[in-house]
């Protein structure tokens, strides 16, 4: 089998923190807001319901004004730098995110910059997925006199002490805690770690989509990594699934942090989890290699249900045997859908400015993070300062790329992600879109 080293962000990107969930008599969590499976429907990627949930910007951390509000800004340029794990001990990484951001910045510069200022992109520093190095690299970025950090794609949030102390706005994929409950962190789909008594219907709706829009009577098993944040995240995802009336029959975290080697016990448990039978869907929230091993092992065991994961979309996987017929949930519209004008523009930008970079999830996240910054900075106008940028962003600001990136609203999405996603299925050498980008709603518990 050929070796593929791709993003392994599942345990972090979707390990959302939830409040305690009660258990049914058979030990499977079943509490939380629940509605009938056929009454919740997917809606468009903008205009989703907040369920009455609000966030007061004054309650967020890092809300002080900048000591040097014009840091990194001259009459002709804006200095930007990023932070990501471009390498790691396990081999998984967010490599490509820096080139995605570069492509978007290059197009902005070719079009005249942001209100006449060119983006001086000093590159993205690599933290090696090491918390100590994460902190050191954040300080190195500040020493480069950056105005903002774009993209930020790290599993550690140790950078926050520095970025908060220096009031450095940052933009990226919100799968670490630095993006949550702070006034300076902006995830392209919001904060992945919900705060307070709120959940959403996102995963439930995506499972509905896998069954043609009606998942009545279907069952789901959730398999996660063995650490505290992943356990809490799995509870949150289970809650989302149950919110549309789909039963979860297994919700465990048996996969070691270093990855799974022997799948036998987990496969046996899954194959009998639904009253002695297998479930209709198995959701794997784990590193990429573990997802591959579990999917292949379930197939070898005769599993005929649906395999779902959040890491299996990448153009380089086309034709990959061990993920055939599996589904991947994506938080924005996949890059294969060039019928969407914004996706077509993205693919053209990659072809022109990053021709050797695959349009992977990390690369797309870097591109959209740069786009989010550019849109906000443009709205501020010619008199750009850190404080004015943050005031615009935290005053009922909305970021939306039609048909491509779901609407986020600020300050609301400092505390929760947008309740939106899409689903793709790998069939042979291509990805088919099962569900285009759509949204559910937030639900107050």
Phi, psi and omega per residue, in radians:
X1 nan 2.307 -3.127
X2 -1.181 2.585 -3.120
X3 -1.517 2.260 3.112
X4 -2.219 2.143 3.107
X5 -1.923 1.892 -3.071
X6 -2.256 -3.141 3.112
X7 -0.987 2.374 3.077
X8 -2.191 1.033 -3.016
X9 -1.695 0.145 -3.009
X10 -1.013 -0.822 -3.041
X11 -1.211 -0.363 3.125
X12 -1.785 -0.780 -3.056
X13 -1.095 -0.504 -3.098
X14 -2.211 0.318 3.101
X15 -1.545 1.250 -3.060
X16 -1.423 2.436 -3.102
X17 -1.406 2.313 3.137
X18 -2.195 2.818 3.028
X19 -1.336 2.966 -3.062
X20 -1.041 2.455 3.128
X21 -2.033 2.332 -3.136
X22 -1.304 3.045 -3.088
X23 -2.153 2.622 3.047
X24 -1.427 3.129 -3.081
X25 -1.128 -0.408 3.138
X26 -1.627 0.145 3.074
X27 1.568 -0.073 3.131
X28 -1.595 2.201 3.135
X29 -0.980 2.317 -3.128
X30 -2.414 0.020 -3.118
X31 -1.365 3.092 3.133
X32 1.927 2.894 -3.141
X33 -1.122 2.264 -3.103
X34 -2.361 2.420 3.059
X35 -2.243 2.951 -3.134
X36 -1.121 2.451 -3.040
X37 -1.048 -0.476 -3.069
X38 -1.682 0.151 -3.116
X39 -1.843 -0.218 3.131
X40 -1.814 2.162 -3.100
X41 -2.146 2.631 3.092
X42 -1.242 2.493 3.127
X43 -2.123 -3.057 -3.096
X44 -1.195 2.853 -3.086
X45 -1.346 0.182 2.987
X46 -2.449 2.793 3.127
X47 1.356 0.261 -3.137
X48 -1.149 2.704 -3.088
X49 -1.394 2.335 3.084
X50 -1.517 -0.021 3.092
X51 1.095 0.328 -3.116
X52 1.472 0.093 -3.132
X53 -1.455 2.316 -3.137
X54 -2.321 2.807 3.096
X55 -2.325 2.265 3.094
X56 -1.549 2.073 -3.111
X57 -1.015 -0.522 -3.121
X58 -1.190 -0.309 -3.119
X59 -1.490 -0.138 -3.048
X60 -1.449 2.666 3.093
X61 -1.318 2.806 3.062
X62 1.149 0.589 -3.056
X63 -1.565 0.133 -3.120
X64 -1.281 2.818 3.070
X65 -1.355 2.770 -3.102
X66 -1.337 2.438 3.101
X67 -1.226 -0.459 3.084
X68 -2.351 1.424 -2.990
X69 -1.142 -0.297 3.120
X70 -1.800 0.272 3.113
X71 -0.945 2.276 3.069
X72 1.333 0.134 -3.133
X73 -2.085 2.234 2.991
X74 -2.122 -3.066 3.115
X75 -1.172 -0.343 -3.014
X76 -2.087 -0.210 -3.077
X77 -2.671 2.840 3.058
X78 -2.202 2.153 -3.098
X79 -1.564 2.171 -3.090
X80 -2.240 2.463 3.030
X81 -2.484 2.740 -3.101
X82 -2.082 2.992 3.134
X83 -2.489 2.207 -3.097
X84 -2.748 2.850 2.964
X85 -1.625 1.686 -3.125
X86 -1.492 -0.279 3.026
X87 -2.431 2.854 3.038
X88 -2.819 2.844 -3.128
X89 -1.078 -0.552 -3.106
X90 -1.434 -0.233 -3.102
X91 1.675 -0.359 3.090
X92 -1.347 2.673 -3.068
X93 -2.872 3.078 3.010
X94 -1.837 0.438 3.134
X95 -0.971 2.379 -3.087
X96 1.857 -0.390 -3.141
X97 -1.120 -0.599 -3.140
X98 -1.198 -0.598 3.127
X99 -1.318 -0.545 3.038
X100 -1.100 -0.798 3.094
X101 -1.103 -0.749 -3.140
X102 -1.029 -0.732 -3.134
X103 -1.061 -0.751 -3.132
X104 -1.217 -0.706 3.100
X105 -1.125 -0.679 3.138
X106 -1.084 -0.726 3.111
X107 -1.141 -0.721 3.119
X108 -1.038 -0.755 3.137
X109 -1.142 -0.680 3.129
X110 -1.130 -0.461 3.138
X111 -1.611 0.131 3.066
X112 1.915 -0.005 3.098
X113 1.542 -2.882 -3.141
X114 -1.781 1.848 -3.069
X115 0.886 0.741 3.079
X116 1.571 -0.152 3.120
X117 -1.739 2.300 3.064
X118 -1.385 2.613 3.054
X119 -1.429 2.077 3.029
X120 -1.655 1.567 -3.070
X121 -1.519 1.934 -3.063
X122 -1.536 0.146 3.070
X123 1.707 3.042 -3.139
X124 -1.961 2.161 3.141
X125 -1.422 2.539 -3.103
X126 -1.695 2.178 3.084
X127 -1.676 -0.004 3.099
X128 1.080 0.303 -3.071
X129 1.036 0.589 -3.127
X130 -2.019 2.064 -3.081
X131 -0.991 -0.696 -3.136
X132 -1.160 -0.750 3.114
X133 -1.183 -0.547 3.082
X134 -1.006 -0.811 3.132
X135 -1.139 -0.761 -3.125
X136 -1.123 -0.698 -3.129
X137 -1.220 -0.541 3.058
X138 -1.101 -0.725 3.100
X139 -1.144 -0.653 3.112
X140 -1.109 -0.660 3.088
X141 -1.122 -0.758 3.111
X142 -1.074 -0.650 3.107
X143 -1.131 -0.389 3.074
X144 -1.430 0.027 3.072
X145 1.106 0.768 -3.133
X146 -1.296 2.579 3.038
X147 -1.382 -0.721 3.137
X148 -2.624 2.786 3.117
X149 -1.800 2.063 -3.113
X150 -2.600 2.168 -0.134
X151 -1.559 2.754 2.966
X152 -1.942 2.028 -3.042
X153 -2.436 1.276 -3.061
X154 -2.252 2.684 3.056
X155 -1.473 -0.409 3.115
X156 -1.688 2.569 3.086
X157 -1.938 0.409 3.121
X158 -1.113 -0.339 3.081
X159 -1.089 -0.361 -2.953
X160 -1.112 -0.644 3.132
X161 -0.961 -0.779 -3.130
X162 -1.262 -0.839 -3.106
X163 -1.123 -0.643 3.113
X164 -1.207 -0.816 -3.113
X165 -1.063 -0.582 -3.121
X166 -1.726 0.038 -3.088
X167 0.902 1.091 3.110
X168 -1.799 1.913 3.057
X169 -1.101 2.514 3.105
X170 -2.448 2.603 -3.005
X171 -2.337 2.376 3.128
X172 -3.134 -2.698 3.071
X173 -1.678 2.092 -2.895
X174 -1.370 0.875 -3.099
X175 -1.737 0.401 2.888
X176 -2.333 2.835 -2.972
X177 -1.172 -0.274 3.103
X178 -1.075 -0.442 3.140
X179 -1.413 -0.050 -2.979
X180 -2.004 2.349 3.120
X181 1.060 0.427 3.036
X182 -2.140 2.598 -3.091
X183 -1.481 -0.092 -3.034
X184 -1.933 -0.116 -3.098
X185 -1.811 2.238 -3.059
X186 -2.251 1.821 3.081
X187 -1.468 2.458 -3.082
X188 -1.089 -0.417 3.013
X189 -2.109 0.309 3.108
X190 1.651 -2.940 3.138
X191 -1.515 2.261 -3.086
X192 -1.502 0.041 -3.109
X193 -2.090 1.532 -3.041
X194 -0.988 2.485 3.101
X195 -2.013 2.263 3.076
X196 1.601 -2.938 -3.010
X197 -1.565 1.178 -3.097
X198 -2.515 2.506 3.010
X199 -2.460 -2.946 3.125
X200 -2.548 3.067 -3.130
X201 -1.796 0.181 -2.952
X202 -0.944 -1.023 -3.056
X203 -1.174 -0.594 3.078
X204 -1.065 -0.743 -3.141
X205 -1.183 -0.620 3.125
X206 -1.178 -0.639 3.078
X207 -1.188 -0.655 3.020
X208 -0.979 -0.783 -3.101
X209 -1.063 -0.569 3.129
X210 -1.186 -0.286 3.106
X211 -2.019 0.555 3.074
X212 1.244 0.360 3.094
X213 1.708 -0.061 -3.131
X214 -2.358 1.852 -3.138
X215 -1.871 0.398 -3.141
X216 -0.979 2.217 3.098
X217 1.428 -0.011 -3.126
X218 -1.438 2.759 -3.121
X219 -2.206 2.651 -3.111
X220 -2.332 2.454 2.995
X221 -1.959 2.407 -3.131
X222 -2.034 2.237 -3.090
X223 -2.140 2.169 -3.068
X224 -2.308 -3.115 -3.131
X225 -1.485 2.598 -3.058
X226 -1.505 1.266 2.935
X227 -2.591 2.914 -2.974
X228 -1.090 -0.793 -3.087
X229 -1.164 -0.642 3.129
X230 -1.208 -0.628 3.082
X231 -1.102 -0.775 3.110
X232 -1.130 -0.676 3.128
X233 -1.119 -0.708 3.139
X234 -1.114 -0.643 3.084
X235 -1.080 -0.721 -3.134
X236 -1.136 -0.750 3.134
X237 -1.159 -0.672 3.070
X238 -1.074 -0.654 3.120
X239 -1.138 -0.700 3.099
X240 -1.095 -0.710 -3.136
X241 -1.166 -0.774 -3.136
X242 -1.210 -0.363 -3.097
X243 -1.117 -0.343 3.089
X244 -1.897 0.322 3.017
X245 1.520 0.151 3.103
X246 -1.563 2.257 -3.068
X247 -1.410 2.427 3.001
X248 -1.803 2.231 -3.044
X249 -1.871 -0.148 3.137
X250 -2.682 2.301 -3.129
X251 -2.602 1.455 -3.028
X252 -2.318 2.843 -3.126
X253 -2.167 1.231 -3.070
X254 -1.570 -0.060 -3.054
X255 -1.531 2.105 3.123
X256 -1.039 2.670 3.134
X257 -1.019 -0.614 -3.136
X258 -1.351 -0.062 -3.128
X259 1.862 2.720 -3.078
X260 -1.551 2.466 3.069
X261 -1.944 -0.954 3.127
X262 -1.753 1.970 -3.076
X263 -1.582 -0.059 -2.944
X264 -0.969 -0.924 -3.056
X265 -1.109 -0.726 -3.114
X266 -1.176 -0.757 3.123
X267 -1.068 -0.773 3.128
X268 -1.058 -0.733 3.136
X269 -1.143 -0.724 -3.133
X270 -1.177 -0.700 -3.070
X271 -1.196 -0.238 3.115
X272 -2.124 0.197 -3.000
X273 -1.252 -0.395 -3.087
X274 -1.750 1.228 -3.107
X275 0.953 0.803 3.106
X276 1.592 -0.098 3.132
X277 -2.080 2.898 3.095
X278 -1.334 2.764 3.090
X279 -1.361 2.957 3.113
X280 -1.317 -0.561 -3.130
X281 -2.353 2.424 2.952
X282 -2.050 2.136 3.116
X283 -1.805 2.083 3.124
X284 -1.793 2.093 3.090
X285 -2.013 1.520 -3.007
X286 -2.720 -3.111 3.093
X287 -1.175 2.806 -3.028
X288 -1.011 -0.810 -3.104
X289 -1.123 -0.659 3.110
X290 -1.185 -0.644 3.089
X291 -1.073 -0.777 3.117
X292 -1.043 -0.856 -3.090
X293 -1.092 -0.759 -3.128
X294 -1.170 -0.750 3.142
X295 -1.081 -0.789 -3.141
X296 -1.142 -0.689 -3.122
X297 -1.182 -0.683 3.107
X298 -1.147 -0.711 3.097
X299 -1.085 -0.752 3.127
X300 -1.125 -0.492 3.127
X301 -1.413 -0.007 3.112
X302 1.625 0.237 -3.133
X303 -1.161 2.244 -3.109
X304 -1.997 0.135 3.105
X305 -1.453 -2.769 -3.051
X306 -1.887 2.255 3.063
X307 -1.673 2.265 -3.099
X308 -2.252 2.406 3.098
X309 -2.610 2.906 3.099
X310 -1.811 0.234 -3.059
X311 -2.235 0.063 -2.973
X312 -1.606 0.205 3.119
X313 -1.773 2.072 3.055
X314 -2.940 2.275 -3.122
X315 -0.947 -0.485 -3.124
X316 -1.261 -0.178 -3.138
X317 -1.585 -0.072 -3.131
X318 -0.952 2.176 -3.129
X319 1.538 -0.030 -3.097
X320 -1.194 2.132 -2.957
X321 -1.112 -0.803 -2.950
X322 -1.277 -0.155 3.095
X323 -2.000 0.193 -3.136
X324 -1.017 2.407 3.117
X325 1.248 -0.047 3.135
X326 -1.383 2.751 -3.121
X327 -1.878 2.564 3.054
X328 -2.201 2.329 3.058
X329 -1.632 2.289 -3.089
X330 -2.170 2.455 -3.057
X331 -1.474 0.008 3.039
X332 -2.517 -3.083 -3.126
X333 -1.325 2.281 -3.111
X334 -1.066 2.680 -3.098
X335 -1.213 -0.158 3.124
X336 -1.324 -0.273 -3.049
X337 -1.581 1.288 -3.111
X338 -1.324 0.017 3.008
X339 -1.258 -0.304 3.038
X340 -1.467 2.141 -3.066
X341 -0.911 -0.713 -3.119
X342 -1.193 -0.602 3.075
X343 -1.217 -0.684 3.080
X344 -1.065 -0.740 3.105
X345 -1.095 -0.750 3.104
X346 -1.014 -0.843 -3.108
X347 -1.125 -0.601 3.093
X348 -1.190 -0.673 3.122
X349 -1.147 -0.714 3.100
X350 -1.128 -0.734 -3.135
X351 -1.077 -0.606 -3.083
X352 -1.506 -0.764 -2.980
X353 -1.852 -0.317 3.123
X354 -2.499 1.067 -2.969
X355 -1.127 -0.373 -3.124
X356 -1.678 0.033 -3.093
X357 -1.703 2.162 3.032
X358 -1.151 2.572 -3.136
X359 -1.488 1.295 -3.106
X360 -1.531 3.044 3.093
X361 -1.050 -0.833 3.111
X362 -1.068 -0.696 -3.135
X363 -1.129 -0.745 3.109
X364 -1.138 -0.702 3.138
X365 -1.081 -0.718 3.087
X366 -1.109 -0.712 3.119
X367 -1.085 -0.849 -3.093
X368 -1.221 -0.550 3.071
X369 -1.111 -0.736 3.090
X370 -1.123 -0.697 3.125
X371 -1.109 -0.712 3.129
X372 -1.064 -0.773 3.108
X373 -1.098 -0.815 -3.091
X374 -1.039 -0.773 -3.137
X375 -1.080 -0.773 -3.111
X376 -1.183 -0.780 -3.128
X377 -1.124 -0.627 3.091
X378 -1.103 -0.701 -3.126
X379 -1.159 -0.561 3.127
X380 -1.044 -0.676 -3.134
X381 1.757 -3.019 -3.041
X382 -1.102 -0.528 -3.091
X383 -1.523 1.233 -3.026
X384 -1.492 2.171 2.996
X385 -2.391 2.856 3.090
X386 -1.020 -0.811 -3.071
X387 -1.141 -0.680 3.132
X388 -1.210 -0.648 3.083
X389 -1.082 -0.824 -3.117
X390 -1.179 -0.600 3.094
X391 -1.122 -0.758 3.104
X392 -1.083 -0.826 -3.068
X393 -1.148 -0.593 -3.042
X394 -1.734 0.289 -3.140
X395 -2.131 1.258 3.127
X396 0.990 0.736 3.102
X397 -1.500 2.528 3.109
X398 -2.229 2.326 3.039
X399 -1.998 2.237 -3.116
X400 -2.701 2.311 3.018
X401 -1.998 1.934 -2.960
X402 -0.914 2.123 3.086
X403 1.284 -0.017 -3.026
X404 -2.120 -0.860 -3.131
X405 -2.214 2.264 -3.069
X406 -1.157 2.731 3.105
X407 -1.115 2.286 2.905
X408 -2.034 2.615 -3.101
X409 -2.220 2.392 -3.036
X410 -2.179 2.305 0.354
X411 -1.562 0.013 -3.047
X412 -0.900 -0.829 -3.007
X413 -1.420 0.137 2.892
X414 -1.215 -0.355 -3.040
X415 -1.952 -0.158 -3.114
X416 -2.825 2.777 3.117
X417 -1.484 2.808 3.005
X418 -1.120 2.414 -3.061
X419 -1.416 1.004 -2.932
X420 -2.396 2.681 3.101
X421 -2.993 3.043 2.997
X422 -2.350 2.916 -3.138
X423 -2.282 2.338 3.015
X424 -2.172 2.724 3.074
X425 -2.217 2.332 3.110
X426 -1.464 2.005 3.133
X427 -2.191 1.822 -3.111
X428 1.167 -2.136 -3.108
X429 -1.813 0.386 3.115
X430 -2.550 2.794 3.044
X431 -1.759 2.246 3.021
X432 -1.750 2.414 3.131
X433 -1.494 1.947 3.116
X434 -1.337 -0.722 3.124
X435 -2.475 2.094 3.059
X436 -1.157 2.867 -3.131
X437 -0.890 2.148 3.141
X438 -2.603 2.947 -3.036
X439 -2.276 2.637 2.965
X440 -1.770 -2.244 -3.133
X441 -2.637 2.822 2.991
X442 -1.433 2.600 3.133
X443 -2.278 2.172 3.046
X444 -1.378 2.319 -3.116
X445 -1.385 nan nan
